[in-house]
Amino acid sequence: MEGEKAVADVEQKQNDKLDLFKCIAIYSTIFAHAPLPGAVGQLLAALAKFSVVVFFLSSGYFSWEKNSRTLGRRSLRMGKLLLETSVMLLLFGCVLAVKGGQTVSAYLLSRMNPLFLKEIVLYQVLPFPYAWPMWYLTAQFMVYVIWWSITYISERLGKRLPYNVLGAAALGLLLLHLSLGEWRAMTGQTPLNNMYLRNTWLDGLPFFTLGVWMREHREGLQTKGNVPWLWCGVAVSVLLAVWEHSRVGVVDVFVGTTSVAFLLVWLSLCSPQIPSPWLRRTACWCGKNLTFYIYVIHVPLYGVMKEWAGQVPVFAWAMGRPWLMPFLITFLSTLAAWAIYFRPWRKRRQR
């Protein structure tokens, strides 16, 4: 997202296909958080689980062989974005508190519960309204800090990071996630609470590390990758995810959607260019520049429409048409993201 875009190297700028997949991923996320009604909406929400995996994989891919100074800058950048997002959500919470008859001071005091720190550190749950998707930002920040730490230690020891060992450990954590989530659901047991699975430790860090591993073995993956067969693999993985959804509903990590994400990143390594100038100027540009803003905006935007539906007739009209909501949120969040990206003070700072 924005954090990785701001620090990406020249190689990333040339990978149009990865930017296209990130664009598809961010809009899939909207259809997961503001789903279409009925079974179709639930199915699309399940298939959208590939999206966050793509973001973590790409972040890890572009962190390969980066020194501790670069990773430190990335950590600070992501921390700044997380802080700005948290302040925005805190202000939104203050507005909702006043709307509900609570004072701002009472609401702010309620957010100072020290137990919230445990929730943030262990599970990356921010104690603000409509903040459930922001676990990704918190997890990404913590992953960067962890990767900076082990890189700093390896530099001090004069060693190179053992990418194969780290990749094997990441695969083990991912298998643990699947066994405690989807596997338990498949076998008729109660899956572990999603909060204990969808976090830095069993989600963000494993996928980030496997993205680093893919960069370590890029040449081999490019040599072995056959584009038509990879697309066939994507199709089979989608069908697998559909079957998994029919068995267990929606869980955080499906084998099928995880395979889709890995295969899409692999495809972007084997065939990075997009021949269509129109796609490069639209979808690829969006995937490269707007994903962070769309991610941060879309759920609070949905929250505004939901909370003020009783006072704003247009919001009530939109909320009464759930088949329209994901498309409307897509349009409005993209428009807002575009306006933020082209904000006047950003241009002055660049000059």
LINMOGI-V154761 format. One record per helix or strand. SS is the DSSP state (h for helix, s for strand). FROM is the first residue (numbers start at 0). LEN is the number of residues. If there is no record, write none. Layout:
{{SS:FROM:LEN} {SS:FROM:LEN}}
This chain:
{{h:1:6} {h:9:4} {h:15:18} {h:37:10} {h:49:12} {h:67:32} {h:103:7} {h:114:9} {h:131:26} {h:162:24} {h:193:4} {h:199:17} {h:217:7} {h:226:22} {h:254:16} {h:276:13} {h:290:17} {h:312:7} {h:321:20} {h:343:7}}
